[in-house]
Amino acid sequence: MAFCILIFKKEENESFARYNFMACEFKDTDKEHGVLEINKENGEITLIKAADYDEKKHFYQRASYKILTHWKNGDLPDRTIWAS
């Protein structure tokens, strides 16, 4: 199964960064996106809200891995994408 996930930073402060994530094919629909948050100090990621279509958390797992990889490289970008 191929995945394309758009990931956008929605909020950031000294402690955390919060990201919305959505499947590329649902970007122009009414489907609810997911929301995750990364702790800037320790890299811990928390699922705030699952996307409507992500019952098995496959999109969340990939989006969180992508953000964690950026964090490990010292970067929390405003937007990124997972494509596989």
N, C-alpha and C positions, 0 to 999 in steps of 0.2 A: 504494500500500500504506500503510495506517495503522499507526502505532506508538503503543503505550502502554508506557512503561518506568518501573518503580519503582526509585528510587535511594536507598540508605540508607548513611549513614556507619557504618563498623564499627570504625575505629581512627583515632587522630590523635595526632601529637606535634608538636614544634617544626618538623620538617622536611617532613612529608607528612601527607596525609589519604588513607585507603583507603576505598573505597566498593564495596558489592555492588550489582549491577544485575540486573534480571530483567524479562521481558515480563509485563505485567499478567495475561495469560491463563494464565501458568504459576506464579503465586504460591502456589497451593495444591497443587502437584504435586511429584513427586520429581525434576523436572528441575533440574540444577545451574545456579546463578546464575553470573554473571560477576563478576570483581573487577578494579577499576582503582585506580590510585594517582596522586595529583597532588602534584607538588613545590610546596610552598608558596612557595618563593623565586622560581621562574621560570615556574611554570605548566605545566611539562612533564608530560604524562600518559603513563602506562605501563600497558599491559594486563598484568595479573598472571595472569588466568585467563579464558578465553573461556567464555561460557555454552554449554551443550550444543547448543542449537538455533541458534547464531549463527555458522554456518560462513563466511558472507560478511562478518562483523563489522558488520552494519548496526546492531545494538543497541548494540554498543560505541561506534561512531562517534557515535551520538546521545547516549548517556549521557555520553561524554567531552566533547562539545560543551556539554552542559548544565552540567556541573561547571566547565568552563573559563569559561563565561559568568558563573557565580556568582563564581568566583575573581577575574575581572577587575573585578567590582563590589565586591570586598573582603569577600566572604562565602563561607563553606563550610558550608552548612546540614547539619543532621542527616539531613534527608530532602528529596527533591524528586521531581518527575515530569516525564517528557517525554511529551507527547501531541501527535500530529499526524495 
